[in-house]
Amino acid sequence: MPHTKKKRPTLTMESFRQAAECLKAIAHPHRLQILQMLIEGSYTVGELAEACEIASPMASEHLRLLQRCGFLNAHKKGRFVYYRVIDPHIENLIACVESRFGNG
């Protein structure tokens, strides 16, 4: 039986450029860990920094990069700011990473 190719979406060079920029933003161990955590729920900068074993200013910078690509949003609750994933594609991307590089 012949194999039929699935029709792939047509992307412009600008679309590829945007995709490359966002993939570069994700391509960091701490940012991948942050995204994995934020898929499960909302966290503050301090909670994310502690989990990643990095300083809060560094966690804030990672969050800014991820927000710039539209992956996250922030909401204030009292004196704390909580971050969460808003891009539905991130869960699939992290699942792919977990599947490929996971230990189990």
C-alpha positions in Angstrom: 0.0 0.0 0.0 1.5 3.4 -1.0 2.3 5.8 1.8 0.5 9.1 1.4 2.2 12.2 2.7 0.2 14.4 5.1 -0.3 17.9 3.7 1.8 20.2 5.8 0.8 23.8 6.4 2.5 26.4 4.2 4.7 28.8 6.2 6.3 32.0 5.1 9.9 32.9 5.9 8.6 35.3 8.5 6.7 32.5 10.1 9.9 30.4 10.2 11.8 33.4 11.7 9.2 33.8 14.5 9.3 30.1 15.2 13.1 30.1 15.4 13.1 33.0 17.8 10.5 31.3 20.1 12.3 27.9 19.9 15.5 29.7 20.9 13.7 31.1 23.9 12.6 27.6 24.9 16.0 26.1 24.3 17.4 26.4 27.8 17.3 23.8 30.6 15.8 26.2 33.2 13.2 27.5 30.8 12.2 24.0 29.9 11.9 23.1 33.6 9.9 26.3 34.2 7.5 25.5 31.3 7.1 21.9 32.6 6.1 23.3 36.1 3.8 25.9 34.7 1.9 23.4 32.6 0.8 21.8 35.9 -0.2 25.1 37.7 0.6 28.7 38.6 3.8 29.6 40.4 5.5 32.8 41.6 9.0 33.8 40.6 10.3 32.8 44.0 8.8 29.3 43.7 10.2 28.8 40.2 13.6 30.1 41.2 13.8 27.7 44.2 12.7 24.7 42.2 15.3 25.5 39.5 17.9 26.4 42.1 18.6 29.8 40.5 18.4 33.4 41.8 15.0 35.1 41.5 16.4 37.8 39.1 17.5 35.0 36.7 14.1 33.3 37.0 12.5 36.7 36.2 14.6 37.0 33.1 13.6 33.6 31.9 10.0 34.4 32.5 10.3 37.6 30.5 11.7 35.8 27.5 8.9 33.2 27.7 6.3 35.9 28.0 7.7 37.8 25.0 6.9 34.8 22.8 3.4 34.7 24.2 3.8 31.4 26.1 2.9 32.7 29.5 0.8 35.3 31.3 1.0 36.7 34.8 -1.7 37.6 37.3 -1.4 39.3 40.6 -2.9 37.8 43.7 -2.3 40.0 46.7 1.3 41.0 46.7 2.4 38.0 44.6 2.5 37.6 40.8 1.7 34.1 39.5 2.7 32.8 36.1 1.0 30.2 34.0 1.2 28.7 30.5 -1.4 30.1 28.1 -0.1 28.7 24.8 -1.8 25.3 24.2 1.1 24.1 22.1 3.5 24.2 25.0 2.0 21.1 26.6 2.6 19.1 23.4 6.2 20.4 23.1 7.0 19.5 26.7 5.4 16.1 26.2 7.7 15.6 23.2 10.7 16.5 25.3 9.6 14.2 28.2 9.0 11.4 25.8 12.3 11.7 24.0 14.6 12.5 27.0 12.6 11.1 30.0 14.0 8.3 32.1 10.8 6.3 32.2 
